[in-house]
Amino acid sequence: MKKSLNPLLMLAVAGGLLTGCMTERPVMVAPQVATADTVYVNQPTQPPPADQQDVVPPAPGQLGQWWFIPGNWVWRGQWVWTAGHWRPRPHSGDVWLVGKWVQKDNVYVWQRGRWRSGAHYDEESNENH
């Protein structure tokens, strides 16, 4: 007696094999911000609370190679504090420009932090390294 494979099982296996052939990765879109003619959806209308003071643990390596990224408020339908963490510097002398909430069109929008090349310390830099 000859056994046949379930057609649904064969389709699932073929689909699994074909998904590995995709050349482009799908683009992930942040769900909390949808912009169309400067309309922001699911964004806070009130500013975040005052920043909390992070307890900075010892660096995982040499201070010149690591930078402490301070915690910040995240909007998840309500304000939630996310603790700071250490991150390796991409290049010696790079500094971290702290992210911040900026008011736009009666809502608050997160401007992500980023690395800046050079050892310039100014009002944008995080001096807790």
C-alpha positions in Angstrom: 0.0 0.0 0.0 1.4 3.3 -1.0 1.2 6.3 1.3 0.7 9.8 -0.1 1.9 13.0 1.5 -0.8 15.4 2.7 -1.1 18.2 0.1 -1.2 20.8 2.9 2.0 19.5 4.3 3.7 19.7 0.9 2.5 23.3 0.4 3.8 24.3 3.8 7.2 22.7 3.1 7.4 24.4 -0.3 6.4 27.7 1.2 9.1 27.4 3.8 11.7 26.7 1.2 10.6 29.6 -1.0 10.7 32.2 1.8 14.4 31.7 2.1 14.8 32.8 -1.5 13.7 36.4 -0.9 16.4 38.9 -1.8 14.9 41.9 0.0 14.1 42.0 3.7 10.7 43.4 4.7 10.7 47.0 6.1 9.6 47.4 9.7 7.4 50.4 10.4 7.1 51.9 13.9 3.5 51.3 14.9 3.1 54.3 17.1 3.8 57.0 14.5 1.9 57.3 11.3 2.5 60.4 9.4 0.4 61.8 6.5 0.5 65.5 6.1 2.0 65.9 9.6 -0.8 63.9 11.4 0.6 61.8 14.2 -1.3 58.8 15.5 -1.1 57.4 19.1 1.5 60.0 20.2 1.4 61.6 23.6 -0.2 65.0 23.9 1.4 65.7 27.3 5.2 66.0 27.9 7.1 63.2 29.6 7.7 63.4 33.3 11.1 64.7 34.6 13.9 62.3 33.8 14.8 59.8 36.6 18.3 59.5 37.9 20.0 56.3 36.5 22.1 54.2 38.8 25.2 53.8 36.6 26.7 50.3 37.0 30.4 49.8 36.4 31.5 49.9 32.8 31.8 46.4 31.2 35.3 47.4 29.8 37.6 50.4 29.6 35.8 53.7 29.9 37.3 55.0 26.7 35.7 52.2 24.7 32.3 52.3 26.4 29.7 55.1 26.8 26.7 55.1 29.2 23.5 55.8 27.3 21.1 57.4 29.9 17.6 56.1 30.4 14.6 57.9 28.9 10.8 57.9 28.9 9.0 55.7 26.3 5.4 56.2 25.3 3.4 52.9 25.4 0.0 54.3 25.9 1.4 55.7 29.1 4.9 57.0 30.1 7.3 54.1 30.9 10.9 54.7 32.1 13.5 52.7 30.3 16.8 52.4 32.3 20.1 53.5 30.8 22.8 51.0 29.6 26.4 50.8 28.4 27.1 50.7 24.7 30.5 50.3 23.0 31.7 53.4 21.2 31.9 53.0 17.4 35.2 55.0 17.3 37.5 56.5 19.8 36.3 60.0 20.7 32.7 59.6 19.5 30.1 61.1 21.8 26.4 60.2 22.3 23.9 62.9 21.5 21.0 62.2 23.8 17.5 61.5 22.4 14.7 63.8 23.4 10.9 64.3 23.1 10.0 67.3 20.8 6.6 68.9 20.5 5.2 68.9 17.0 1.6 69.7 16.1 0.2 69.4 19.6 1.9 66.0 20.2 5.3 64.8 21.4 7.6 62.9 19.0 10.8 61.1 20.0 14.0 62.2 18.3 16.4 59.3 18.6 19.9 59.7 20.1 22.9 59.2 17.9 26.6 59.0 17.8 28.6 62.1 16.8 32.2 61.9 15.7 34.8 63.8 17.7 35.3 64.7 21.3 33.3 67.9 21.3 31.3 68.4 24.4 28.4 70.9 24.1 24.8 71.2 25.2 23.7 68.3 23.0 26.2 65.8 24.4 25.7 63.5 27.3 28.5 64.2 29.7 27.8 61.1 31.8 30.4 58.8 30.3 
